[in-house]
Amino acid sequence: MEKIFDSNDFPAGDALSAWENVTADTLMPTSFKLINIDVFRGWFSTMLLGAVQVSAMGYSSFLTRRTPKLIRASDPEILALGVTNSGPHVIEQNRNRAALRPGELLLFESSRPFDTYADGGNILIQFPRTLLPLPACRIEQLICRPLPGTQGMGRLLADFLTRLGEDGTSYAPHDAVRLGTVGLDLVTATLAHFLEREDDVPADSRQRVLYMRITSFIEHRLDDAALTAGEVAAAHHISVRSLHRLFQQHGVTVRSWIRGRRLERCRRDLADPLKRHVPVRAIAARWGFPHAADFTRAFRALHGITPSDYRNQAHQCSTQAGTPSQVPGVPG
């Protein structure tokens, strides 16, 4: 994510007009009016992922309006799907009115007028309408309707957007395009799920989303040392052979992927000053390594340093810097 707007960078009287210009260039032209405040406060970060764009933002309360005149002046012909992070949000479009709660998803479009009241923050994924491989008449049914983002496909999409919203990584062009494809796949699968039209999703998209569903399932069960490929396959109604083939398409085995994620969880806990009192063996067991010697060998093979030495160096770095830090040379 690249921060492209911060109200602190502008004189108080200029912040709202600067925000209006940034959102017009990055999202779509709209007009803004402050509600019960005199000075606008907000920030805006964005990430270009090929034809897809993800934006994260926070703001003080305002009304925004996209009028027919603004649409005639400039229409990027995009669909946008947002997940509400905090605060009240109310939007009216397509003869629907949605009052959103944190965690809920909402789909809207640039080609029709809308009115919004917003105060808080959200994360938005937007893309050309023509890229969504679902019938327009079906999509119409979901415009400006609150969609649950705390379970099932909605949660998978919301988690994906939240992680991107917190991501400060600079991606190579091909990596950004790949992330955009994944994001569009998740949007497609999520909307198809709510429409009960999963068969409309292209086969290659279904495979990519299945991989995302499975890896998310595993992430939430990394602390289960007894987790097996059979359990993972059964939970997703596929054979173990199909599971292995799916991971092979991504250049990894099921076992190596699980092991890598567990080692990363251990690395994070070892570097966390709040967990410095927790024994290394307890951290290892917490993330699926019941045998301390096996964990030490695996950690040293990956990072070239023992877990204890890594923890000591990470602690020294954080003490010197005054903030938590990773060991130099070891990926964070």
N, C-alpha and C positions, 0 to 999 in steps of 0.2 A: 504494500500500500504506500502511495506517495501522498503526503498531505499537501493539498494545493490551496487551502484556505484556512486561516485562523483569524477570528475577529480581533484578537489581541494585536494583530499587525496593522490595524487601521484605526484612525480616529473614531471615536464613539459614533459620531454622526454619519460616518461613511460606511460603517460595517455592513448595514443591511443592503445598500445598493451594490456593494462589492460582492456580497453573497448572491444577490440576484443575477449579477453578471456571470459569476462562476457557474451557478446551476444552469443558466441558460446555455452556456457553452458546453457543459459536461453532460447535462441531462436533457432538458428541453426548456424553452422559454416559458416562464410563469411570472405572475406578479405577486408581491408579498406585502403584508400589512402586519405590523406588530400588534400584539394583544396584551393589554395591561402592563406593558413595560415601555420604557423610553429608549433603551439601548439594546441592540441585538448582540447576542453572544452565540458563537457557534464555531464549528470546525468541519472540514470536509476532506476526506481522503479517497483516492480512487486507484483502480488497477485495471489496465487494459489487457484483455486476454483474447487477442485476435478480434473477432467481430463482437465478442461479449465484453461487457464492462461490469465490474463490481465496485460499488462505492459504499463507504461507511461514513456516517455523519452524526453530529449531535448539534442541538439548537435550542434556543429559548423559544417561547410560544409565539406562533404567528399564524395568520391565515394566508393561504396561497390559492391562486386561481389560474386555471388555464382556460382562456376564453376562445371562442370561435375565431376572433381576430388574430390571436397569437398563433393558433393552429394554421390559419391561412398564411401567415407570415413565415412560419417555419415548422415543419412537421418531420421529424426523423423517422416516423412510422415504426416505432419500437413498442415492444411490450416490456413491462418492468414488473418484477416480483420482489417484494420487500418483506423482511422479517423485522418486527418491532422489537427493539431492545428495551426501551423504557419510556414511560410517560404516555399520556393519552394521545391517540390519533383517530381522527374521524375524517372519512373521505366519502364524497358523493360522486358517482360516475355511472353512466349507463342506466339511469333510473334506480340505482341501488345506493344505499347508505350503509357504510360499515363503520362501527365503533370498535377499534382494535385494542386488544390487551397485549401486554408484553408476551412474546413468544408466538404470536399469531402471524400468519402469512397473508399477503394480499397481492392480487394481480390487477394491474391497471394498464392503460394504453395512452400513447401520446396523441392519437388521432381523434379523440373525443374530449370535450370539455370536462373539467373536474374542479371541485372545490375541496380544500383540505384544511383542517385545523390540526396542528402538530405541536408537540412540546416534548422533547426527550431525545430520542435517537433511533436510528434504524440502519439496516444494511440492505442494499438494493442490488439486484442483478438485472441488467437490461440487455436487450438483443433485438436485432431486426425481426419483425413479426414473421417474415417469410422463412426464417430459420426454424420455426417451431413446427415439427412434422405432425401436427394435429389439425383436424378440420376446423376452419374458422367458426362454423356454426356451433361447434362444441366448446371452443375456447370462450365464446360469448357467454356461456352459462356461468363462467367462473369470474368474470370481470367484476371487481369491487365486491367480492364476497369473502368474509373472513374464513381462512382455512387453518386448521390446527397444525401447529409446528412443533408439538411436544411429543409426538409418537409416530411410529411407522415411517412412511416416506417423507412426511412433512418434517419430522425430526432430522432425518438424514440430510435433507436439503438445508434446513436451518443450521445444523452443525457445520456443514460445509461452508456456508456463507459466513458464519461466525468465525471460523478458523481463518478464512481469507481476510476478514475484517481486522484481525489481530496480527496479520502476517506482514512483517517488514522486509521480506525477502525480495531481492531483485532477480527476476527470472529472465533466462534467455528467451528469444522470440519463440522458438519451437516449444519450450516448456509452457510459456504463457498460452499459446494456442491450444496445447493439450489440456491445460486447466480449464480453458473456456469450453472445450468440447465436453469435459466432464460436467461442468456446471450446467450446460444446456441439456445434457442427458438427464441430469437429476431433475431439472425443471420439467422436462417432457414427461418423465416417469411419474413425477409427483402429480402433475395436472391430470395425466391419464388415469392415475389411481383414483383421484377424487371424482373423475368422470365415469369410472368403471369402464374404461376403454383401453386397458393395458395391451390389447392385441393391436392397437393402432401404433404402438411404439416400434420403430425399426429394430430388427433383430440385433444389429451391432450395438445399438444404444442399450438394449435390454441386457446384453452381456456386460457392458461396462458398468451399468448400474448394479447388476448382481454382484460384481466384484466389490463395488463400494459398499453394498449392504453387508457382504460377508466380512470385509475388513473392519467395518464399524462394529459388527457383532463380536468379532474377536477382540477388538480394542476394549470393549466393556467387560471382557472376561479374561484378561491377561493375568489376573491374580489367581486363576484356577489352574493349578499345576497339572491337574488330571484332564484338562481339555484335550480332546482328540479330534482328528480330522473327521472321524465318523460322526461325532456330535455336531460339528459345524455343518457337514453336508446334510445331515438329517434335519437340522433346524431350517434349512433352506430348500428342502425337498428335492435334492439332487443326489446323485451317487458320489461316492468318494472318488471314483475315477474322474468324473466330471469336475469335481472340485480341484483335483490336482492339475487337470488340463487347463482350467481357468487360470490358475496361478502361473503355470508355465507360460501362458500367453503374455504375462507381465514380467517374465524373466526371473521368477523366483519360485521356490517351493513353498508349500504351506508351512512346513516346519521351520525353514530359514526365516520366513517373514515373521512368524510368531516369536521366534527367538530374538530377532533383531529388535522388535518392538518392546519385548521385555527388557532387553539390555538398555534400551533408551530410557525406559521408565526408571530403571535402577540408576542410570547415570544422572538423571535429573534429581532424584532423591539424594544421591551422594553429594551433589553440588548445592543442595538446599541447606542454608545455615540453620533453618528451623528444625531440620532433622539430623543435626550433627550428633545428637545424643543417641540416635537409634543405631544399634550395632549393624555392621555391614551384612552379617549373615541374616539379620532380621529383614533388611531391605531386600536381599536376594530372595528370601522365602516369600516375602510379600508379593513379588512379581514372578512367581513360578519357578524359582530355582531352589528346591529344597536342600540341595547338597552344596555347601559353601565352596568346596574345592572345584566343583564343576563350574560354578559361577565365576570364580576367580580366573580360571583358565579361559573361559569364553570372553570375559571382559578384557583380559590382557591381550588375547588374540585380536580383538577388534580395535582396541585403543592403544596398545603398546605400553600399558601401564597397569599396575594392580589397582583394584578398587580403593584400597586404603590410601595409596599414594595419590590417586586421583582426588579423593576427598580432601586430603591435606593440602594439595596444591590449589584446589578450588577455594578452600577456606582462606588460604593466604591471599589469593587474588581478590576475593571479596573484601577482606579486611583492609588491604591496601587501597582498593578503589572506593571503599565505603558502601558498596552495593554488591549483591550477589553477582558472581561472574563464572564463566566456564574456564577450564584449563586451556591456555594457549595451545593451538594446534589440534585440539580435540573438537569436532563439530558440535554445535549446540542444537 
